[in-house]
Each structure stands twice: as structure tokens, then as C-alpha cells.
Amino acid sequence: MAGKSKEWPHIYPKVNKLGDISWWVDLRAVNAKPKRPTFPTKAAAEARAQAARTEREREGKEAANFP
């Protein structure tokens, strides 16, 4: 596997029996159901990972502003 990024979520390559590579984004959180969507390209996986980071950041800011 490629070097792990310290940034959440991690992106991993997965090789199937035919040798094709797909990419999965590890969206798991503590005590949560596993969420690992797969994508045909690394660029698509990186786009989903960035969307998850943005969503997590937005939710954190909203929680901090809760009255």
C-alpha cells in the first residue's frame, strides 16, 4: 500500500482478481458503521475525501456556534 496520509479520511487502492485497481475512501468514524465507498479513479476518490473533510469541518463549526 502507498504511504498513509495523516489526514482523514484515508484513501486506499484495491486490486480485484482481474488486476483492475479501484480506490476506496475510509469514511469510518469511532463507533460508527463502516462507510467505504469505492471509485474507479484516484481523482474521484480524492474529490469525495475532500468533500467529507469540508462536511466535517462545517459540522464542527456549526456545533461550536450552537447557543
ABEGO torsion letter per residue (X at the ends): XBBBBABOBBBBBBBBAAGBBBBBBBABBBGBBBBBBBBABAAAAAAAAAAAAAAAAAAAAAAAABX
